[in-house]
Amino acid sequence: MHRSRVTLDQWQALVAVVDAGGYAQAAEELHRTQSTISYAVHKIEEQLGVDVFELEGRRAALTEGGRVLYRRGKALLRESERVERAAAALAEGQEAELRLAVEIVFPTWLLLQCLQRFAEERPETRIELYESVLGGTEELLGQGQVQLAICSRVPPGYVGDPLMHVRFMAVAAPSHPLHRLGRTLTHQDLREYRHLFVRDTATRREPDKGQGVTEQRWTVSHKATSIRAACMGLGFAWFAEDLIREELASDQLRPLPLNEGAEFRATLYLATADPDTVGPGARRLVEIIRAAVATTTTGDKRIPP
C-alpha cells in the first residue's frame, strides 16, 4: 500500500491558507502559529515537488498546480471528516440528537407537523433546526453540521432527491404605487421601487451578481420581516406562495400583474450528508417528511415518487 507523504494536518494548513485568505488568518483559525502553517505548506511543496503559491505583485496567489492540490486536499479533508462522523454514528447507534437545515421557503406549518409526528414516536431525540437560506443550507450540509437538509441545490458529492416544487409570486401591498398604475406591469416599472430580499445565511456568500430588478433594495435576515415590510407597502418581492397564504387571503398582499416573470417555480431537495452516517432516527424523519409532502401537496407542487 502506498504511504502518503503529506499528512492531514499539512493539507488542513494549505486549505486554511486559501480559504482564510493568508497565513496569519489561517493560523488564527487553526489556533496555531504562523510559522507552523508556513512550514506545513513548505513541506507539501518539498514532498510533492510542486510550487503551491507564486507572487503576483505583493500578493501570493495559487499556481496552476496549487489550485489542483487545493481542490484535491479539500476533498481529502471532507472525506476524512465523513469517515470520523460515520464511526461516531456507528458507535452511538440511535441518535441522541438530529440536526437539520431547512430552506425558509419550505412551508413552516408542514415542517412542524413532521417534527411533531417524529417527536411522538421518539420523544427522547433532541432536534436542532437551522432555518437557512440558499448557500447557508449547502454550507451547513457540506460542513457536516447537519445530518439532513431541505435545500434548493444539492452540493456535489452529497445525496439528494427532489422533494417538492415551490411556486413563487411577485406581490405588493394593495396600497403600493405599482398597483395604482392600473395596468399590466413591465420589469421597467419595477425599477422605480424597492425590492425586498432575505439574506443568504452562508458565512461566505457569493458576490452579488445583480439578480435584482432594481438598485433600490432592502435585505433582511428573516422571512417574517420581509413579509411584514411588504404588507406595510415598503417594497415588492417574490415570495413562496405557501408563506403568504394568509396575507393573500386577507388582501394584505396582492399579486403584481407583470407581463412576464410574475411567477416562477423552484425545486426543493431532501439531502443527507452521508448515507453511511444516517441513523435510524434520521431515516425515519425522512420517511415522515416524504409522506407528509405526498399527502398534503397537490398539482405541480408534488414530486411524483
KEKE-3310 file (N, C-alpha, C; in steps of 0.2 Angstrom, whole numbers, plus 5000, padded with zeros to 4 digits):
npx = (5004:5003:5011:5006:5014:5011:5004:4987:4986:4995:4988:4977:4982:4986:4974:4967:4974:4971:4957:4955:4962:4976:4992:4992:4979:4975:4982:4976:4964:4966:4971:4985:5003:5009:5021:5021:5011:5016:5027:5021:5015:5026:5032:5023:5026:5039:5039:5030:5035:5030:5026:5016:5011:5013:5021:5011:5013:5012:5006:5002:4998:4988:4997:4995:4996:4995:4981:4976:4980:4975:4961:4960:4965:4956:4945:4950:4951:4937:4932:4939:4933:4920:4923:4926:4914:4905:4910:4908:4894:4891:4896:4888:4875:4858:4853:4855:4853:4846:4850:4845:4844:4834:4827:4820:4809:4802:4786:4782:4772:4770:4783:4783:4773:4778:4789:4782:4776:4787:4792:4782:4784:4798:4802:4813:4823:4833:4830:4838:4836:4840:4835:4837:4845:4847:4864:4868:4861:4867:4880:4879:4876:4887:4898:4896:4888:4874:4863:4853:4845:4834:4834:4838:4848:4858:4874:4889:4894:4886:4871:4855:4837:4824:4811:4799:4790:4791:4781:4784:4778:4776:4773:4764:4759:4741:4740:4752:4761:4763:4752:4743:4745:4736:4737:4745:4761:4778:4795:4803:4795:4796:4808:4808:4805:4806:4815:4812:4822:4828:4842:4855:4861:4873:4890:4901:4897:4892:4898:4887:4877:4869:4855:4844:4830:4830:4840:4836:4835:4830:4838:4835:4835:4826:4812:4799:4801:4803:4790:4782:4786:4783:4769:4767:4768:4781:4789:4791:4791:4796:4788:4787:4772:4766:4770:4764:4750:4740:4741:4738:4725:4719:4720:4731:4742:4744:4745:4756:4753:4762:4769:4778:4786:4779:4777:4787:4794:4803:4813:4814:4825:4828:4841:4855:4869:4879:4876:4881:4882:4869:4857:4845:4835:4836:4833:4820:4814:4815:4807:4794:4794:4793:4781:4772:4773:4769:4756:4750:4752:4747:4743:4756:4765:4769:4782:4782:4784)
npy = (4994:5011:5024:5039:5054:5066:5074:5074:5085:5094:5096:5102:5114:5120:5121:5129:5141:5146:5147:5155:5166:5170:5167:5172:5173:5160:5154:5159:5154:5140:5140:5139:5143:5156:5152:5138:5135:5140:5132:5119:5121:5123:5110:5102:5107:5103:5089:5085:5091:5102:5119:5129:5142:5158:5174:5188:5203:5211:5201:5184:5171:5156:5144:5136:5122:5123:5126:5114:5105:5111:5109:5095:5092:5098:5090:5078:5081:5083:5070:5063:5069:5064:5050:5050:5055:5044:5034:5038:5039:5025:5020:5026:5022:5023:5039:5053:5066:5075:5085:5097:5106:5118:5126:5142:5143:5132:5125:5131:5127:5114:5108:5108:5100:5088:5087:5086:5074:5065:5068:5062:5049:5047:5054:5056:5060:5074:5089:5099:5113:5122:5136:5141:5150:5148:5147:5145:5134:5124:5125:5122:5108:5104:5106:5097:5100:5097:5083:5081:5089:5101:5108:5120:5117:5103:5100:5096:5079:5075:5066:5068:5069:5075:5084:5093:5105:5123:5137:5153:5170:5186:5200:5214:5226:5231:5245:5249:5259:5252:5245:5254:5259:5253:5244:5232:5227:5230:5225:5236:5245:5241:5245:5257:5256:5249:5233:5219:5208:5192:5188:5178:5165:5160:5159:5163:5171:5172:5184:5198:5196:5204:5200:5206:5217:5230:5244:5249:5242:5232:5222:5209:5198:5189:5179:5183:5197:5202:5199:5206:5219:5220:5220:5232:5241:5244:5239:5228:5210:5193:5180:5164:5155:5147:5153:5165:5164:5167:5181:5184:5179:5188:5200:5208:5207:5208:5199:5205:5212:5207:5207:5197:5185:5185:5174:5160:5144:5133:5120:5110:5100:5084:5081:5071:5071:5061:5044:5034:5039:5041:5038:5027:5036:5048:5042:5038:5051:5056:5048:5052:5065:5064:5057:5066:5077:5071:5068:5080:5090:5096:5096:5104:5105:5093:5081:5067:5050)
npz = (5000:4996:5004:5011:5008:5013:5027:5035:5043:5037:5024:5029:5034:5021:5015:5024:5023:5010:5010:5021:5017:5019:5028:5041:5045:5043:5053:5064:5063:5064:5076:5078:5076:5065:5059:5060:5051:5039:5038:5036:5023:5016:5017:5010:4997:4996:4998:4987:4976:4970:4966:4976:4979:4971:4968:4965:4961:4976:4982:4986:4976:4971:4961:4945:4948:4961:4963:4959:4969:4980:4978:4978:4990:4999:4996:5001:5015:5018:5016:5026:5037:5035:5037:5050:5056:5052:5059:5072:5072:5070:5082:5092:5088:5090:5087:5098:5095:5082:5068:5057:5042:5035:5021:5021:5013:5013:5018:5034:5043:5038:5040:5055:5058:5054:5062:5074:5073:5072:5085:5093:5091:5094:5107:5115:5107:5103:5094:5082:5074:5059:5051:5036:5022:5004:5000:5013:5018:5010:5015:5028:5027:5019:5028:5038:5049:5050:5048:5039:5026:5018:5004:4990:4982:4979:4986:4976:4978:4988:4993:4987:4983:4973:4981:4982:4972:4973:4972:4967:4969:4963:4973:4981:4993:4993:4993:4987:4976:4963:4961:4959:4947:4938:4927:4916:4921:4918:4919:4919:4925:4938:4942:4948:4961:4978:4981:4990:5000:5007:5017:5011:5021:5021:5028:5020:5007:4990:4978:4975:4961:4954:4953:4956:4951:4953:4959:4971:4986:5000:5012:5022:5037:5040:5035:5040:5043:5030:5024:5032:5030:5016:5017:5023:5013:5010:5000:4986:4982:4978:4984:4991:4988:4998:5010:5011:5011:5021:5020:5007:5007:5016:5009:5012:5004:4986:4971:4958:4943:4932:4915:4912:4921:4933:4941:4946:4947:4959:4964:4978:4987:4996:5006:5012:5023:5022:5017:5025:5038:5042:5053:5062:5067:5059:5046:5048:5050:5037:5030:5036:5032:5018:5016:5022:5013:5001:5004:5007:4998:4982:4964:4954:4964:4970:4969:4959:4965)
capx = (5000:5006:5011:5006:5020:5008:4999:4981:4987:4998:4983:4972:4985:4986:4967:4965:4978:4967:4950:4955:4965:4983:4995:4991:4972:4974:4985:4971:4958:4968:4975:4992:5007:5010:5027:5019:5007:5021:5031:5017:5014:5033:5033:5019:5029:5045:5037:5027:5039:5025:5025:5009:5010:5018:5019:5008:5014:5014:5001:5003:4992:4989:4999:4990:4997:4992:4974:4974:4982:4970:4954:4961:4967:4950:4941:4953:4949:4930:4932:4942:4928:4915:4925:4925:4907:4902:4912:4904:4887:4891:4897:4882:4868:4852:4855:4853:4851:4845:4852:4843:4844:4828:4826:4814:4803:4798:4781:4784:4767:4771:4789:4782:4769:4783:4793:4778:4775:4793:4793:4778:4787:4804:4802:4820:4828:4833:4830:4842:4834:4843:4831:4843:4843:4852:4871:4868:4859:4873:4886:4878:4877:4894:4902:4894:4884:4868:4863:4848:4844:4829:4838:4837:4853:4862:4881:4892:4896:4881:4865:4848:4832:4818:4805:4793:4791:4788:4779:4785:4774:4778:4767:4765:4753:4736:4742:4758:4761:4763:4745:4739:4746:4730:4738:4750:4767:4784:4801:4805:4791:4798:4815:4807:4803:4811:4814:4814:4826:4830:4849:4858:4864:4880:4895:4905:4892:4894:4897:4881:4878:4864:4849:4838:4827:4831:4845:4833:4834:4831:4839:4833:4838:4821:4806:4794:4802:4802:4783:4779:4788:4779:4762:4767:4769:4788:4793:4788:4795:4794:4788:4784:4765:4764:4772:4759:4743:4735:4741:4734:4718:4716:4721:4736:4746:4741:4749:4758:4751:4768:4768:4782:4790:4775:4778:4792:4794:4809:4813:4817:4828:4829:4848:4859:4876:4882:4872:4884:4881:4862:4855:4838:4831:4836:4829:4813:4811:4815:4800:4789:4793:4791:4774:4768:4773:4765:4748:4747:4753:4743:4746:4763:4770:4772:4786:4780:4789)
capy = (5000:5017:5028:5046:5058:5073:5072:5078:5092:5098:5098:5106:5120:5123:5123:5135:5147:5148:5149:5161:5172:5171:5163:5174:5171:5153:5152:5161:5150:5134:5140:5138:5149:5157:5148:5131:5135:5141:5126:5114:5122:5122:5103:5100:5109:5099:5082:5084:5094:5107:5126:5130:5149:5162:5181:5192:5209:5210:5196:5177:5168:5149:5142:5131:5116:5124:5125:5107:5102:5114:5106:5088:5092:5100:5084:5073:5083:5082:5063:5061:5071:5059:5044:5051:5055:5038:5030:5041:5037:5018:5019:5028:5018:5028:5046:5057:5072:5076:5092:5098:5113:5118:5132:5145:5143:5126:5128:5130:5123:5107:5106:5107:5094:5082:5086:5084:5066:5062:5068:5057:5042:5047:5060:5057:5063:5081:5092:5106:5115:5128:5139:5144:5152:5147:5145:5143:5127:5120:5126:5118:5101:5102:5106:5091:5102:5094:5076:5081:5096:5103:5113:5121:5114:5098:5101:5090:5074:5073:5063:5071:5068:5080:5083:5096:5111:5128:5142:5160:5175:5193:5203:5220:5228:5234:5252:5251:5263:5248:5243:5260:5261:5251:5241:5227:5230:5228:5225:5243:5248:5239:5248:5264:5254:5245:5226:5216:5201:5189:5187:5172:5163:5157:5164:5165:5172:5173:5191:5200:5195:5208:5196:5210:5220:5237:5246:5250:5235:5231:5215:5207:5192:5184:5180:5187:5204:5204:5199:5212:5225:5221:5221:5239:5244:5246:5236:5222:5204:5187:5176:5157:5155:5145:5158:5171:5162:5172:5188:5185:5179:5194:5206:5212:5207:5206:5198:5210:5210:5208:5204:5191:5184:5186:5168:5155:5138:5131:5113:5108:5093:5082:5078:5069:5072:5055:5039:5029:5042:5042:5033:5026:5042:5052:5039:5039:5058:5057:5045:5056:5071:5062:5055:5072:5081:5067:5068:5087:5095:5095:5099:5103:5105:5087:5077:5060:5045)
capz = (5000:4995:5011:5010:5011:5016:5032:5035:5046:5032:5020:5033:5034:5015:5013:5028:5020:5004:5012:5026:5014:5021:5033:5048:5046:5044:5060:5069:5063:5067:5083:5078:5075:5058:5057:5059:5045:5033:5037:5033:5016:5013:5017:5004:4991:4996:4997:4981:4970:4966:4970:4978:4978:4967:4969:4960:4964:4983:4984:4985:4973:4969:4955:4942:4952:4968:4963:4959:4976:4985:4977:4980:4998:5002:4995:5006:5022:5018:5016:5032:5042:5034:5040:5058:5058:5051:5065:5078:5071:5072:5089:5096:5087:5090:5088:5103:5093:5075:5066:5050:5039:5030:5017:5023:5008:5014:5022:5041:5046:5036:5044:5062:5058:5053:5068:5079:5072:5074:5092:5096:5091:5098:5112:5118:5102:5103:5087:5081:5067:5056:5046:5032:5015:4999:5001:5020:5018:5007:5019:5034:5025:5017:5034:5042:5055:5050:5045:5034:5023:5013:5000:4984:4977:4982:4984:4973:4982:4993:4991:4987:4978:4973:4986:4980:4969:4976:4967:4969:4966:4964:4976:4985:4996:4989:4993:4984:4969:4957:4960:4957:4940:4935:4920:4916:4923:4915:4924:4919:4930:4945:4943:4952:4968:4982:4980:4997:4999:5013:5016:5011:5028:5021:5030:5014:5002:4983:4977:4972:4954:4951:4951:4957:4945:4954:4963:4977:4989:5007:5013:5029:5040:5041:5030:5043:5042:5023:5023:5036:5026:5010:5019:5025:5007:5009:4994:4982:4982:4976:4990:4991:4989:5005:5015:5011:5010:5025:5018:5001:5008:5019:5005:5014:4998:4980:4965:4954:4936:4927:4909:4912:4927:4939:4944:4944:4951:4961:4966:4984:4988:5003:5005:5018:5022:5020:5019:5030:5044:5043:5058:5061:5068:5053:5041:5050:5049:5030:5028:5038:5028:5011:5017:5023:5006:4996:5006:5008:4992:4976:4957:4952:4969:4972:4965:4959:4968)
cpx = (5004:5006:5011:5012:5018:5003:4993:4982:4990:4993:4978:4975:4985:4979:4965:4968:4974:4961:4950:4958:4972:4985:4993:4983:4971:4977:4980:4966:4959:4971:4982:4997:5008:5016:5025:5015:5011:5025:5027:5016:5021:5034:5029:5023:5035:5044:5035:5031:5035:5025:5018:5007:5015:5016:5016:5008:5016:5009:5003:4997:4993:4992:4994:4990:4994:4985:4972:4975:4977:4963:4955:4962:4960:4945:4943:4951:4941:4929:4934:4936:4922:4916:4924:4918:4903:4904:4909:4897:4886:4892:4891:4875:4863:4855:4851:4850:4851:4846:4850:4843:4838:4828:4820:4808:4799:4793:4782:4779:4768:4777:4787:4777:4773:4787:4789:4777:4781:4794:4788:4780:4794:4805:4809:4825:4827:4833:4834:4840:4837:4838:4836:4840:4849:4859:4872:4866:4864:4879:4885:4879:4884:4899:4901:4890:4877:4868:4858:4847:4838:4832:4836:4842:4857:4870:4884:4895:4892:4874:4859:4844:4827:4813:4799:4795:4788:4787:4780:4780:4776:4772:4769:4758:4748:4738:4748:4757:4760:4756:4741:4740:4740:4731:4743:4757:4773:4790:4804:4801:4793:4805:4814:4805:4807:4809:4816:4817:4827:4837:4851:4862:4871:4885:4900:4900:4895:4893:4890:4881:4872:4858:4843:4836:4828:4837:4842:4831:4834:4833:4839:4835:4832:4815:4800:4794:4801:4794:4780:4780:4784:4772:4761:4768:4776:4792:4789:4793:4792:4794:4785:4777:4763:4765:4767:4752:4738:4735:4738:4726:4714:4717:4726:4742:4742:4746:4750:4756:4757:4766:4772:4785:4786:4776:4784:4792:4802:4808:4817:4819:4829:4836:4850:4866:4880:4878:4874:4883:4873:4859:4848:4833:4830:4832:4822:4810:4811:4808:4794:4788:4791:4784:4770:4768:4769:4758:4745:4748:4749:4746:4753:4768:4773:4776:4784:4785:4792)
cpy = (5006:5021:5035:5050:5065:5071:5076:5085:5097:5100:5103:5113:5124:5125:5129:5142:5150:5151:5155:5167:5174:5167:5165:5172:5164:5151:5154:5156:5143:5134:5137:5144:5149:5153:5141:5130:5135:5135:5120:5115:5121:5114:5100:5101:5104:5092:5080:5087:5099:5114:5127:5137:5152:5169:5184:5199:5208:5204:5189:5174:5160:5148:5137:5124:5117:5124:5118:5104:5105:5110:5099:5088:5094:5094:5079:5075:5081:5074:5060:5063:5066:5052:5044:5051:5048:5033:5032:5039:5029:5016:5021:5025:5023:5035:5049:5063:5072:5083:5092:5105:5113:5125:5135:5145:5137:5128:5126:5126:5115:5104:5104:5101:5088:5081:5084:5076:5063:5062:5063:5050:5041:5053:5061:5060:5071:5084:5099:5108:5122:5130:5143:5146:5151:5144:5142:5136:5122:5120:5122:5110:5099:5102:5101:5094:5100:5087:5076:5088:5096:5109:5114:5119:5109:5099:5095:5085:5072:5070:5066:5070:5074:5079:5086:5102:5117:5134:5149:5165:5182:5197:5210:5222:5232:5242:5254:5254:5258:5246:5248:5262:5258:5247:5235:5230:5226:5228:5232:5247:5247:5243:5255:5262:5249:5237:5223:5209:5199:5187:5180:5171:5160:5162:5167:5166:5174:5181:5192:5200:5199:5205:5201:5215:5228:5238:5247:5243:5236:5223:5213:5200:5187:5185:5184:5194:5206:5204:5205:5219:5226:5223:5229:5244:5247:5244:5231:5216:5198:5182:5169:5157:5153:5149:5164:5170:5166:5179:5189:5184:5185:5201:5210:5212:5205:5204:5204:5208:5211:5204:5198:5191:5185:5180:5164:5150:5136:5124:5113:5101:5091:5078:5076:5070:5067:5049:5034:5032:5043:5037:5032:5032:5046:5049:5039:5046:5059:5054:5049:5062:5070:5061:5062:5076:5078:5068:5075:5092:5092:5098:5098:5104:5098:5084:5070:5055:5041)
cpz = (5000:5002:5009:5012:5014:5021:5032:5038:5041:5026:5023:5033:5027:5013:5017:5025:5014:5006:5017:5023:5016:5027:5040:5050:5047:5051:5065:5069:5065:5073:5083:5076:5067:5055:5056:5053:5039:5032:5034:5026:5013:5012:5011:4998:4990:4994:4990:4975:4966:4970:4970:4977:4974:4968:4963:4963:4971:4986:4982:4982:4971:4962:4952:4946:4959:4968:4963:4966:4981:4984:4979:4988:5001:5002:5000:5013:5023:5019:5023:5037:5041:5037:5047:5060:5057:5057:5071:5078:5073:5079:5094:5094:5086:5091:5094:5101:5085:5073:5059:5048:5034:5027:5020:5019:5009:5019:5030:5044:5044:5040:5051:5063:5058:5059:5074:5079:5074:5082:5096:5096:5094:5102:5115:5114:5102:5095:5087:5074:5065:5050:5042:5025:5010:5001:5009:5021:5016:5012:5025:5033:5023:5023:5039:5049:5055:5046:5039:5032:5018:5010:4993:4979:4982:4981:4981:4979:4988:4989:4992:4982:4979:4978:4984:4976:4973:4971:4970:4966:4968:4967:4979:4988:4992:4988:4989:4977:4963:4956:4957:4950:4935:4928:4921:4917:4919:4920:4924:4924:4937:4947:4948:4959:4971:4981:4987:4996:5006:5012:5016:5018:5027:5024:5025:5008:4995:4982:4974:4964:4950:4949:4952:4951:4947:4959:4970:4981:4997:5008:5020:5031:5040:5037:5033:5042:5035:5022:5026:5032:5020:5012:5021:5019:5006:5003:4991:4983:4979:4982:4988:4992:4996:5011:5016:5010:5014:5022:5012:5002:5012:5015:5008:5008:4992:4975:4961:4947:4931:4921:4908:4919:4933:4943:4942:4949:4953:4964:4973:4984:4995:5002:5012:5017:5020:5022:5024:5037:5046:5047:5057:5062:5062:5047:5042:5048:5041:5028:5030:5034:5021:5011:5017:5016:5001:4997:5006:5003:4986:4969:4956:4957:4971:4967:4965:4962:4962)
residu = (MET:HIS:ARG:SER:ARG:VAL:THR:LEU:ASP:GLN:TRP:GLN:ALA:LEU:VAL:ALA:VAL:VAL:ASP:ALA:GLY:GLY:TYR:ALA:GLN:ALA:ALA:GLU:GLU:LEU:HIS:ARG:THR:GLN:SER:THR:ILE:SER:TYR:ALA:VAL:HIS:LYS:ILE:GLU:GLU:GLN:LEU:GLY:VAL:ASP:VAL:PHE:GLU:LEU:GLU:GLY:ARG:ARG:ALA:ALA:LEU:THR:GLU:GLY:GLY:ARG:VAL:LEU:TYR:ARG:ARG:GLY:LYS:ALA:LEU:LEU:ARG:GLU:SER:GLU:ARG:VAL:GLU:ARG:ALA:ALA:ALA:ALA:LEU:ALA:GLU:GLY:GLN:GLU:ALA:GLU:LEU:ARG:LEU:ALA:VAL:GLU:ILE:VAL:PHE:PRO:THR:TRP:LEU:LEU:LEU:GLN:CYS:LEU:GLN:ARG:PHE:ALA:GLU:GLU:ARG:PRO:GLU:THR:ARG:ILE:GLU:LEU:TYR:GLU:SER:VAL:LEU:GLY:GLY:THR:GLU:GLU:LEU:LEU:GLY:GLN:GLY:GLN:VAL:GLN:LEU:ALA:ILE:CYS:SER:ARG:VAL:PRO:PRO:GLY:TYR:VAL:GLY:ASP:PRO:LEU:MET:HIS:VAL:ARG:PHE:MET:ALA:VAL:ALA:ALA:PRO:SER:HIS:PRO:LEU:HIS:ARG:LEU:GLY:ARG:THR:LEU:THR:HIS:GLN:ASP:LEU:ARG:GLU:TYR:ARG:HIS:LEU:PHE:VAL:ARG:ASP:THR:ALA:THR:ARG:ARG:GLU:PRO:ASP:LYS:GLY:GLN:GLY:VAL:THR:GLU:GLN:ARG:TRP:THR:VAL:SER:HIS:LYS:ALA:THR:SER:ILE:ARG:ALA:ALA:CYS:MET:GLY:LEU:GLY:PHE:ALA:TRP:PHE:ALA:GLU:ASP:LEU:ILE:ARG:GLU:GLU:LEU:ALA:SER:ASP:GLN:LEU:ARG:PRO:LEU:PRO:LEU:ASN:GLU:GLY:ALA:GLU:PHE:ARG:ALA:THR:LEU:TYR:LEU:ALA:THR:ALA:ASP:PRO:ASP:THR:VAL:GLY:PRO:GLY:ALA:ARG:ARG:LEU:VAL:GLU:ILE:ILE:ARG:ALA:ALA:VAL:ALA:THR:THR:THR:THR:GLY:ASP:LYS:ARG:ILE:PRO:PRO)
# end
